[in-house]
Amino acid sequence: MGPTGSGKTTLAREILPRRSYVIGLATKPKDAVLDGLRADGYAVSRDWPPHAPTPRMVIWPKSDHEDARAAAAHQSSIFARTLSSAFRAGGYCVYGDELLELTDLGLKHELNRLWRQGRSVGCSLVAGSQRPWEVPQSAYSQATHLYLFTTTDERDLRRLSEISGRVDKRALRAIVEDLEWHDVLYANTRTGGMEVTRVEPRGARDAG
């Protein structure tokens, strides 16, 4: 969770190679984030199931619908099939760069099943969002690993106080408010452990 440019995408691209099977969901007609995954070797499919499944895929629906509702319905149908198949197969990591866009597509049932039962079938969900207060509370109550970038917005901070598990919510809030740009707080809801680290932008890191 964090504002645009804070380092969410860079962090995700560091996490995803640790998973053997990854499916990225692209919600925009053009998306630099998913283009980055394609540069990392991910195959792109416009539909589900893909013609040639690979261990690392981006599902990127192509819609010729000019009507926004029809385009959203087309995306939702493909993503619902993708999420259901990933859950049934087990072992997949699903990646969504903007969780709010997925929930807005009416995928609450499929996402909730991953959150609540995914661990039992070896599935995981890696997802980001700019504004914590806009994300469903279940995203926090079911998450084990949280990466939080700085925010001073009261609505965001109130939502972070709803995190379940052993995390010291008062300490978490104080740390998040005081983070520097590109710093990130990792919190483990099972153990209560917290640690601050830094996410260097890929361009700056490569140049260094």
Secondary structure, DSSP 8 states (H G I E B T S, - for coil): ---TTSSHHHHHHHHGGGSSSEEEE--SSS-HHHHHHHHTT-EEESSSS-SS--SEEEE-------SHHHHHHHHHHHHHHHHHHHHHH---EEEES-HHHHHHTT-HHHHHHHHHHGGGGT-EEEE--S-GGGS-THHHHS-SEEEE-----HHHHHHHTT--SS--HHHHHHHHHH--TTEEEEEETTT--EEEEE---HHHHHH-
